[in-house]
Amino acid sequence: MTFNWTPAELDALVNEHRIVLFMKGTPQEPRCGFSNRAAMVLSQIGEPFTSVNVLMDRRAIPLVCEWADFPTMPQIYIHGELIGGSDIALEMYQSGELQQMIADGDEASE
């Protein structure tokens, strides 16, 4: 499958998966500290998540950032909603808000 980074493709991706992480590298081989932190936070929750390596295509970072109206990577989406990057995810995880957001979205989709 060829990924063109169009708004329609990005919308479909974040709406078809509960948790999506746009990151530099992969959860197993992160290519920056912020992406590593984001993947670790999501891994701590124990829920499966979809990761997208934005380094696989030089067009990805500027197109995803423009689409999201969010200037940096990584970007984490929960039930189609951008929550932010690794710092925000860590704060939300530590407060329990991230886990609650996932659970609330699961209940809403039942």
N, C-alpha and C positions, 0 to 999 in steps of 0.2 A: 504494500500500500504506500502510495506517495502522499506525503503530508505537505500541503501548500500553505499552512498557517493562515488560512482565511478566517474571518470572523465566524462564519457558519461552522467551520470545522472546530474551531476553539469552543464555540458555544456548545456544540454537540458533545465534545469531549468532557467538559466540566459538568454538563447536565446528565450524562449517561453514567457517571461514576460518582460514588458517594464522596470520595476524598481524592483530590488530584494535587500533585506536587509538580510544578514546573521548576526544574533545578538544573544546575551545572553539574553534569555527570549523572551517576546513578546512585541509589541508596547504598549499593555495595562498594562503589568507587566514586565517591563525591569528588568534585574538582574544585570546590571552594569551601571555606569554613562555614559560611552561612547556609549553604546547601546541605552540608553535613549535619549542622544543628537541626535544620528543618526535618530532615529524614529521621534523625534520632528521636525527635519529639514525636513524630507520627508513629514510629516504631514502638515507642513506649506505651502508646495507647492500646496497641495490640489489635487494631483493626486493619484489614487490608487496605492498601491505597495504591493508586495508579501514579507512576512517576513518568515525567517526560524530560528527556535529556535535551535541553535547549542548545547544547553545544554540537548537536548532530547536524545542524544546518545554520550557517552564518546569518540567515534571515530571521531565525526564530526569536532571538532576544528582542530586537527592535519591534517586530510585529506583535509579539505577545504583550510587550510593555505598552504599546500603543492601544491594542485592543482592550487591555485591562485598565488603562489609564492609571497605571501603577509603575513607577520608574525603575524598579529593581527586581532582581532575582535573588532568591527563590520567591515563588508565589504559591500560596496554598489556598485551595478551594474546598469548601465543605458544602455538600449538597448544592453545588452550583454558585455559591457565594464566595467571593474573594474575602479571605480574612486578613491577608497581608503576608509578611515575610517571616523569617525565623525568629526575630525578637518578639513579635506579637504572638506567634504561635507558642513560644516558650512561656510567656507571661500567662496566656490563656490556659495552657496546660497546667501550670503550677497552681492557678486559682481554681481549676476544675471546669472552667467555662468552655474549654475546647471539647472535653468529653461530653458535657451537657449539650452543646450545640450539635454534636453528632447524634446523640440519643434523641434529641428533639426532632431533628430532621428525619430520623428513622420512623418515629411515631407519626409524623405528618404524612409520610409516604405510604403508610399501611392502609 
